[in-house]
Amino acid sequence: MMRTVHIGDSVVGDGHPCFVIAEAGSNHDGSLEQAFALIDAAAAAKADAVKFQVFRADRLYPKSAGVSEYLKLDRPIYDIVSELELPYEWLPKLVARCEERGILFLASVFDEESVDLVDPFVPAFKVASYEMTQIPLLRDVAAKGKPVIVSTGTADLDEVRASVDAFRATCNDELVLLQCTAAYPAPIESLNIRAIPTLKDAFGLPAGLSDHSRDPVVAPVAAVALGANMLEKHFTLDNGLPGPDHRFAVEPGELRTLVAQVRAAEAALGTGVKVADPVEAELRQFARRSIFASRAIRAGEQFTKENVTILRNGSLTAGLEPVRLDDVLRRRAARDLAAETAVREHDLA
């Protein structure tokens, strides 16, 4: 049986609402006020959590790492990352803002120092796709005893299994796995959302989608339909902002649409139990069919295909269901029936 994971007051797992993370990442661009505005936008969209990234350039890349082609910026990746570092002193301020707005604060961590400094401020940690095989970091995060969310971009199932095994070896089983395509933006056809149930079945853990596509609705709704327990989506205040991650993120209005459509999809999925819904009650009575007299029938007369028919009830009292037709045709009328009278049990002699 698949386990559930508790993050704050939310339960992540089958039978519970999909946990939606608004991924602010590094889209604060070094501005605390912009970070506050991102929190406000995530809360207004009714996301469950807003997440930032806490990294240090010298713990991510060597200074000689060069230029990243996907960013399309003619500057060394080390310099770009340096400018996007989230100051540790922001952490209590960001948490306070989240508490004011009624949304959880989460953070991705990329090195052991950041793990220690972030720990007092988060109910759960996030480990990014590229860090999934960084087993020492994974063990360090797991050792905090809190839930951990791990994205699995660029990995195959065996690599995911190795990371899960290393995590569980710490005696922490509070783990959520996210299917992810590490491209920015990720083409819709690359998302492989059917990997979500694969991850759930393989490890007995909650799983979901870290969606890097630009579309705000298609992948989230498809993921929920396939049983995603968690959804993460990058967002920004404006695609025109100068930072490297703004262009593929959704804007605040789209984030609101995303959350609303995820909740609508959950409502549409229902329980899976096949029963008549209460909203169908009126038309179940009005438009279903019964056996009717097609002309006047005298008491004692044989029912035949010439004097009975099967019609929708409309506002008339329902009669015998169509499945009873063969039985009715073997019987006689117990009383006089006017045309368009529904044939009921007491009308059978």
C-alpha positions in Angstrom: 0.0 0.0 0.0 1.3 3.5 -0.9 2.3 5.6 2.1 1.2 9.2 2.7 3.4 12.1 3.6 2.5 15.0 5.8 3.7 18.5 4.9 2.4 21.1 7.3 -1.3 20.4 7.7 -1.6 18.8 4.3 -1.5 15.0 3.6 0.2 14.1 0.3 -0.9 10.8 -1.2 -3.8 8.9 -2.8 -7.2 10.0 -1.6 -6.1 13.5 -0.8 -6.0 16.7 -2.8 -3.1 17.2 -5.1 -0.5 19.4 -3.3 0.3 22.3 -5.5 3.7 24.1 -5.2 4.2 27.4 -6.9 7.9 27.4 -7.7 9.3 30.9 -7.4 12.8 29.5 -7.8 15.3 32.3 -8.2 12.8 34.6 -9.9 13.2 37.2 -7.1 16.2 38.5 -9.1 17.9 39.5 -5.9 15.0 41.7 -4.7 13.3 41.0 -1.4 10.3 43.0 -2.4 10.0 41.0 -5.6 10.3 37.8 -3.5 7.4 39.1 -1.3 5.4 39.8 -4.5 5.9 36.2 -5.6 4.6 35.0 -2.3 1.6 37.2 -2.6 0.9 35.9 -6.1 1.2 32.3 -5.1 -1.1 32.8 -2.2 -3.7 34.6 -4.3 -3.6 31.7 -6.7 -4.4 29.4 -3.8 -1.3 27.2 -4.2 -0.5 25.1 -1.1 3.1 26.2 -1.0 5.5 28.6 -2.5 9.1 27.4 -3.0 12.4 29.2 -3.5 15.9 27.9 -4.3 18.7 28.3 -1.8 22.1 27.8 -3.4 25.6 29.2 -3.5 27.4 29.5 -6.8 30.7 28.1 -5.4 28.9 25.0 -4.3 27.2 24.5 -7.7 29.8 25.2 -10.4 33.5 25.8 -10.8 34.2 29.4 -12.0 35.5 27.9 -15.3 32.2 26.1 -16.0 31.5 28.2 -19.0 28.3 29.3 -20.7 25.0 27.5 -20.7 23.5 27.3 -24.2 19.9 26.9 -23.0 20.0 30.2 -21.1 21.0 32.0 -24.4 23.0 34.5 -22.3 26.6 35.2 -23.3 27.8 35.2 -19.7 29.4 32.4 -17.6 26.9 30.3 -15.6 28.9 30.9 -12.5 28.4 34.7 -12.7 24.6 34.3 -13.4 24.1 32.0 -10.5 26.1 34.2 -8.2 23.7 37.1 -8.8 20.6 34.9 -8.0 21.7 33.6 -4.6 19.0 34.0 -2.0 20.5 35.7 1.1 20.2 33.5 4.2 19.0 36.5 6.1 15.9 36.6 4.0 14.6 33.3 5.3 12.8 34.4 8.4 11.3 37.4 6.5 10.0 35.1 3.7 8.5 32.7 6.2 6.8 35.5 8.0 5.3 36.8 4.8 4.1 33.3 3.9 2.5 33.0 7.4 0.7 36.3 6.8 -0.6 35.1 3.5 -1.6 31.6 4.7 0.8 29.7 2.4 3.6 27.2 3.3 7.2 28.2 2.6 9.5 25.6 1.0 13.0 25.6 -0.3 15.2 23.6 -2.6 18.6 23.0 -1.1 21.8 22.3 -3.0 24.6 22.0 -0.4 24.9 20.8 3.2 25.4 24.3 4.6 22.1 25.5 3.1 20.4 22.4 4.5 21.4 23.3 8.0 20.4 27.0 7.6 17.1 26.3 5.9 16.1 23.5 8.3 14.5 25.7 11.0 12.2 27.4 8.4 10.7 24.6 6.4 8.3 21.7 7.0 9.8 19.8 4.1 12.8 20.0 1.8 13.1 19.9 -2.0 16.0 18.3 -3.9 16.3 19.3 -7.5 16.7 16.8 -10.4 20.4 17.5 -10.9 21.1 16.8 -7.2 19.1 13.5 -7.1 22.3 11.5 -7.6 24.2 13.6 -5.1 23.9 10.9 -2.5 25.8 12.6 0.3 23.4 15.6 0.0 20.4 13.3 -0.1 21.5 11.5 3.0 22.1 14.8 4.8 18.6 16.1 3.9 17.0 12.8 4.9 18.8 12.9 8.3 16.8 16.0 9.2 13.8 13.6 9.6 11.5 15.8 7.5 9.6 15.0 4.3 11.7 15.4 1.2 10.5 16.0 -2.4 12.9 14.8 -5.1 12.6 15.6 -8.8 13.8 12.9 -11.1 14.6 14.8 -14.3 17.4 13.3 -16.5 17.2 10.0 -14.5 16.1 6.5 -15.5 14.2 4.2 -13.1 17.4 2.5 -11.9 18.9 5.8 -10.9 15.7 6.7 -9.1 15.8 3.4 -7.3 19.4 4.0 -6.2 18.5 7.4 -4.7 15.4 6.0 -3.0 17.4 3.2 -1.5 20.0 5.6 -0.2 17.3 7.8 1.3 15.5 4.9 2.9 18.7 3.7 4.4 18.6 6.7 6.7 15.3 5.3 8.2 13.4 8.3 6.7 10.6 7.1 4.4 8.9 10.5 4.1 9.6 10.9 0.4 7.7 12.3 -2.6 9.0 11.7 -6.2 8.3 14.0 -9.0 8.4 13.1 -12.7 10.3 15.9 -14.4 11.7 16.7 -17.8 14.8 18.9 -17.4 14.3 21.3 -20.3 13.3 24.9 -20.1 10.7 25.1 -21.4 9.9 21.4 -21.8 8.0 20.5 -24.9 4.6 19.0 -24.0 5.4 15.8 -25.8 8.5 15.3 -23.6 6.7 15.3 -20.3 6.0 11.5 -20.1 3.3 12.0 -17.5 2.5 8.3 -17.5 5.8 7.9 -15.5 3.9 9.1 -12.5 2.0 5.9 -11.9 5.2 4.0 -12.8 7.0 5.8 -9.9 4.1 5.1 -7.5 3.9 1.5 -8.4 7.7 0.9 -8.3 8.3 2.5 -4.9 5.0 2.7 -3.0 5.5 6.5 -2.6 3.5 9.5 -3.4 4.5 10.9 -6.8 3.6 13.8 -9.0 4.9 16.2 -11.7 7.4 19.0 -11.8 6.1 20.6 -14.9 8.6 22.7 -16.9 6.2 23.2 -19.9 5.0 26.7 -20.6 1.3 25.7 -20.9 -0.5 26.3 -17.6 -3.2 23.7 -17.9 -2.5 20.7 -20.2 0.1 18.9 -18.1 -1.3 19.7 -14.7 -4.7 18.4 -15.5 -3.3 15.3 -17.3 -1.1 14.6 -14.2 -4.0 14.8 -11.8 -6.1 12.5 -14.1 -3.2 10.0 -13.8 -3.1 10.2 -10.0 -0.5 12.8 -9.3 -0.3 13.6 -5.6 1.8 16.7 -6.1 2.3 19.3 -8.7 5.1 21.9 -9.0 5.1 24.7 -11.6 7.6 27.6 -12.1 6.0 31.0 -12.0 7.0 34.6 -12.4 5.5 38.0 -12.0 6.2 38.9 -15.7 7.8 36.9 -18.5 9.6 40.0 -19.6 11.7 40.3 -16.5 15.5 40.0 -17.1 16.4 36.9 -15.0 17.1 33.6 -16.8 14.1 31.6 -15.6 11.3 34.1 -16.2 10.6 33.3 -19.9 9.4 29.7 -19.4 7.4 30.3 -16.2 3.7 31.0 -16.0 2.5 34.4 -15.0 0.2 35.1 -11.9 -3.1 34.9 -13.9 -2.0 31.6 -15.4 -1.0 30.2 -12.0 -4.5 31.0 -10.7 -6.0 29.2 -13.7 -3.7 26.3 -13.2 -4.8 25.8 -9.5 -8.5 26.3 -10.4 -8.3 23.8 -13.2 -6.5 21.2 -11.1 -9.2 21.5 -8.5 -11.9 21.2 -11.2 -10.2 18.1 -12.6 -10.1 16.5 -9.1 -13.8 17.2 -8.7 -14.5 15.8 -12.1 -12.6 12.6 -11.4 -15.0 11.7 -8.6 -14.8 8.5 -6.5 -14.8 5.9 -9.3 -17.9 4.2 -7.8 -20.5 3.9 -10.6 -23.7 5.2 -9.2 -26.4 7.6 -10.3 -25.4 11.1 -9.1 -28.0 13.2 -7.3 -27.9 15.9 -10.0 -29.3 13.2 -12.4 -32.4 12.6 -10.3 -34.8 14.8 -12.3 -33.8 13.5 -15.8 -33.5 9.9 -14.5 -37.3 10.2 -13.8 -38.2 12.4 -16.7 -36.2 10.8 -19.6 -36.0 7.2 -18.7 -38.6 4.9 -20.4 -41.5 2.8 -19.1 -44.1 0.5 -20.7 -47.2 2.5 -21.8 -50.5 1.7 -23.2 -50.4 2.9 -26.8 -54.2 2.9 -27.0 -57.1 2.2 -24.7 -57.0 -1.4 -23.3 -60.0 -3.1 -21.7 -59.8 -5.2 -18.6 -59.0 -8.8 -19.5 -57.4 -7.9 -22.9 -54.1 -9.5 -23.8 -51.1 -7.1 -23.8 -49.6 -7.1 -27.3 -47.0 -5.1 -29.3 -50.0 -3.4 -30.9 -51.4 -2.0 -27.6 -48.3 -1.3 -25.6 -45.1 0.7 -26.4 -42.0 1.9 -24.6 -41.8 5.7 -24.1 -40.0 8.2 -21.9 -41.9 9.1 -18.7 -41.8 12.9 -19.0 -43.7 14.3 -16.0 -46.0 11.2 -15.8 -45.8 8.5 -13.2 -43.3 5.9 -14.2 -44.4 2.4 -15.0 -42.7 -0.9 -15.5 -39.2 -0.8 -16.9 -38.6 -1.9 -20.5 -36.9 -5.1 -19.3 -40.3 -6.3 -18.2 -41.8 -6.1 -21.7 -41.7 -9.9 -22.4 -43.4 -10.6 -19.1 -46.1 -8.0 -19.9 -46.8 -9.5 -23.3 -47.6 -12.8 -21.6 -50.2 -11.2 -19.4 -53.7 -9.6 -19.6 -54.9 -6.3 -18.3 -56.3 -6.3 -14.7 -58.2 -3.1 -15.3 -59.2 -0.7 -18.1 -56.2 1.5 -19.2 -56.5 4.7 -21.1 -54.1 5.5 -23.9 -50.7 6.8 -22.7 -51.2 5.3 -19.2 -48.0 3.7 -17.8 -48.4 0.0 -17.2 -47.6 -0.8 -13.5 -47.5 -4.1 -11.6 -51.1 -3.9 -10.4 -52.2 -3.5 -14.0 -51.1 -7.1 -14.7 -53.8 -9.8 -14.2 
